[in-house]
Amino acid sequence: MRIGYLSTYPPAECGIATYTQYLRESLDPAAHESFVICQSGGAGEGVFPLWHPGERFSEHVFGTATRMTPDVMHIQHEYGLFGSQHGAEIVDLLLRLRLAEVPTVVTLHTVYETITDAQRMVLRHIVEDASAIVVHEDYQKATLDREFGRPEKVHVIEHGIREVRPVPNAKQRLGLAGKKVVLMCGYFRKTKGFDEALRFFPEVAENCDDAVLVMAGKIRGTEAKDVQAELYAALDEMPFADRVKYFRGQFPQYTLDALLSAADCVVLPYRTGAQSGMLSQCLAFGAPVVASGLNAFRDVLERTGGGLICDHPEEYGSAITRVLTEPELVNDIRQSGRRYIRETGGWSRVMERHMSVYEPLVSPAGSRGEYAFIPEPSVESRDATNSSSPDHRFTSPSKERGFRARDGYPALAASH
């Protein structure tokens, strides 16, 4: 099967970019090929950055996508990715793909329980014109069913979780050896609730002598610059301010992995949100989570057993203290998380459920034939096989994923 993805993509800094990367990499490279059409900032094999944020793009993306002749297009949707007016440009693209009879799956990464009129206008067209919809939580499917009907189109597939090992000696490498690390990590925004540390950390520090609060993150450009400045000033004045450590920067994946590996507890006191890629990152490293009572957090933590929910802000201090001082609780949390990843939530399992969505669209009932795809061997293996041939010449080595520019595929510009 040839699958086209429309998304942001690494090295662009975006949670949906890394989500798409992990989803794509979980494909079986011996059976499927893929390509990505993305915003500027993405790069890699079979990756084509074709538009800049805020630009009109649907006709350009449509032309490229159809020249690639995908069996299915999979769009990763977030309101801010597809132009102005809540990303209304996506409506035109979906209609074009539907008219061209290209099966199209849309993952809605944000579905709020209460939908605004503007969001409803865009979502109505997405639900109608997409071949299938993917959401991550049951309550999101219920919301779409209530608003638009069409339950047969909506599939609940969990946010994938990486199957990784902790970074060795992470605490020592970060200067946190011998400490109980309470981590808050991400972009500084009021909705993230970083200021809740002012309430909970003095209580935690009083009950746990070796606890330190690690604030790790940054602002996007000048967004929330005042929020960060006010927070830092207030933290400097609170009790136990000398036990707060700051890391700043847009952390490369391995650095973020080290932070999560060093964490004894990660606090996610978000006030709004549909789901969080950070929560999945925490589960990957077995970092116990203390989170707010958002439905997205509640659903995931109840399903995975990966942490504790706080329905009221005053509960954070006692919940974090429990995680830092009750080894049996932490062991149960980590074992539950590992079992969930192994049996349900790992990316390989998540891709299996995506394939169950793709397959009926590509091979509907009554269709004949089966997909044929044999990946080109790497240069090294071809050298070994054909070393005796005097006319042995190769160009443009292909990757295991099997897709590259070659005869019969369009030559594509990297940008406008």
NORZILIN-V741348 format. One record per residue. N is the residue number from 1. RES is the residue in one small letter. PHI is phi as a letter, one per 20 degrees, with the letter a starting at -180 (none if undefined). Layout:
N|RES|PHI + N|RES|PHI
This chain:
1|m|none + 2|r|d + 3|i|d + 4|g|d + 5|y|d + 6|l|d + 7|s|a + 8|t|f + 9|y|b + 10|p|g + 11|p|e + 12|a|g + 13|e|e + 14|c|a + 15|g|f + 16|i|f + 17|a|f + 18|t|f + 19|y|g + 20|t|f + 21|q|f + 22|y|f + 23|l|f + 24|r|f + 25|e|f + 26|s|e + 27|l|f + 28|d|f + 29|p|f + 30|a|e + 31|a|c + 32|h|b + 33|e|c + 34|s|b + 35|f|b + 36|v|c + 37|i|d + 38|c|c + 39|q|f + 40|s|g + 41|g|o + 42|g|e + 43|a|b + 44|g|p + 45|e|f + 46|g|m + 47|v|d + 48|f|c + 49|p|f + 50|l|d + 51|w|b + 52|h|d + 53|p|g + 54|g|n + 55|e|e + 56|r|f + 57|f|b + 58|s|f + 59|e|f + 60|h|f + 61|v|f + 62|f|g + 63|g|f + 64|t|f + 65|a|f + 66|t|f + 67|r|f + 68|m|f + 69|t|l + 70|p|f + 71|d|f + 72|v|b + 73|m|d + 74|h|c + 75|i|e + 76|q|e + 77|h|d + 78|e|b + 79|y|g + 80|g|e + 81|l|e + 82|f|d + 83|g|n + 84|s|f + 85|q|l + 86|h|l + 87|g|m + 88|a|f + 89|e|g + 90|i|f + 91|v|f + 92|d|f + 93|l|f + 94|l|f + 95|l|f + 96|r|f + 97|l|f + 98|r|f + 99|l|f + 100|a|e + 101|e|l + 102|v|e + 103|p|g + 104|t|c + 105|v|d + 106|v|c + 107|t|e + 108|l|e + 109|h|f + 110|t|c + 111|v|c + 112|y|e + 113|e|f + 114|t|d + 115|i|e + 116|t|f + 117|d|f + 118|a|f + 119|q|f + 120|r|f + 121|m|f + 122|v|f + 123|l|f + 124|r|g + 125|h|f + 126|i|f + 127|v|f + 128|e|f + 129|d|e + 130|a|f + 131|s|f + 132|a|b + 133|i|c + 134|v|d + 135|v|c + 136|h|e + 137|e|c + 138|d|f + 139|y|f + 140|q|f + 141|k|f + 142|a|f + 143|t|f + 144|l|f + 145|d|f + 146|r|f + 147|e|e + 148|f|c + 149|g|m + 150|r|l + 151|p|f + 152|e|f + 153|k|e + 154|v|d + 155|h|d + 156|v|e + 157|i|c + 158|e|g + 159|h|f + 160|g|f + 161|i|c + 162|r|f + 163|e|d + 164|v|c + 165|r|d + 166|p|g + 167|v|f + 168|p|f + 169|n|l + 170|a|f + 171|k|f + 172|q|f + 173|r|f + 174|l|d + 175|g|m + 176|l|c + 177|a|g + 178|g|m + 179|k|d + 180|k|e + 181|v|e + 182|v|d + 183|l|d + 184|m|c + 185|c|b + 186|g|p + 187|y|f + 188|f|f + 189|r|b + 190|k|g + 191|t|f + 192|k|e + 193|g|m + 194|f|g + 195|d|f + 196|e|f + 197|a|g + 198|l|f + 199|r|e + 200|f|e + 201|f|f + 202|p|g + 203|e|f + 204|v|f + 205|a|f + 206|e|f + 207|n|e + 208|c|b + 209|d|f + 210|d|d + 211|a|f + 212|v|c + 213|l|e + 214|v|d + 215|m|d + 216|a|c + 217|g|r + 218|k|a + 219|i|d + 220|r|e + 221|g|l + 222|t|d + 223|e|f + 224|a|m + 225|k|g + 226|d|f + 227|v|f + 228|q|f + 229|a|f + 230|e|f + 231|l|f + 232|y|f + 233|a|f + 234|a|f + 235|l|f + 236|d|f + 237|e|e + 238|m|e + 239|p|g + 240|f|m + 241|a|f + 242|d|f + 243|r|d + 244|v|d + 245|k|c + 246|y|d + 247|f|c + 248|r|c + 249|g|p + 250|q|e + 251|f|f + 252|p|g + 253|q|g + 254|y|f + 255|t|f + 256|l|f + 257|d|g + 258|a|f + 259|l|f + 260|l|f + 261|s|f + 262|a|e + 263|a|f + 264|d|e + 265|c|b + 266|v|d + 267|v|d + 268|l|c + 269|p|e + 270|y|g + 271|r|e + 272|t|b + 273|g|q + 274|a|e + 275|q|a + 276|s|c + 277|g|f + 278|m|f + 279|l|f + 280|s|f + 281|q|f + 282|c|f + 283|l|f + 284|a|g + 285|f|d + 286|g|m + 287|a|e + 288|p|g + 289|v|d + 290|v|d + 291|a|c + 292|s|f + 293|g|e + 294|l|g + 295|n|g + 296|a|f + 297|f|f + 298|r|f + 299|d|g + 300|v|f + 301|l|f + 302|e|f + 303|r|f + 304|t|e + 305|g|m + 306|g|e + 307|g|r + 308|l|d + 309|i|d + 310|c|d + 311|d|e + 312|h|c + 313|p|g + 314|e|f + 315|e|e + 316|y|f + 317|g|g + 318|s|f + 319|a|f + 320|i|f + 321|t|g + 322|r|g + 323|v|f + 324|l|f + 325|t|d + 326|e|d + 327|p|g + 328|e|f + 329|l|f + 330|v|f + 331|n|f + 332|d|f + 333|i|f + 334|r|f + 335|q|f + 336|s|f + 337|g|f + 338|r|f + 339|r|f + 340|y|f + 341|i|f + 342|r|f + 343|e|e + 344|t|c + 345|g|e + 346|g|f + 347|w|g + 348|s|f + 349|r|f + 350|v|f + 351|m|f + 352|e|g + 353|r|f + 354|h|f + 355|m|f + 356|s|f + 357|v|e + 358|y|f + 359|e|g + 360|p|f + 361|l|f + 362|v|e + 363|s|c + 364|p|f + 365|a|g + 366|g|n + 367|s|f + 368|r|c + 369|g|n + 370|e|c + 371|y|f + 372|a|d + 373|f|b + 374|i|c + 375|p|f + 376|e|f + 377|p|f + 378|s|f + 379|v|g + 380|e|f + 381|s|f + 382|r|f + 383|d|g + 384|a|f + 385|t|f + 386|n|d + 387|s|f + 388|s|e + 389|s|e + 390|p|f + 391|d|d + 392|h|f + 393|r|c + 394|f|c + 395|t|c + 396|s|l + 397|p|g + 398|s|e + 399|k|e + 400|e|g + 401|r|f + 402|g|n + 403|f|d + 404|r|b + 405|a|f + 406|r|b + 407|d|g + 408|g|n + 409|y|d + 410|p|f + 411|a|e + 412|l|d + 413|a|f + 414|a|f + 415|s|b + 416|h|f
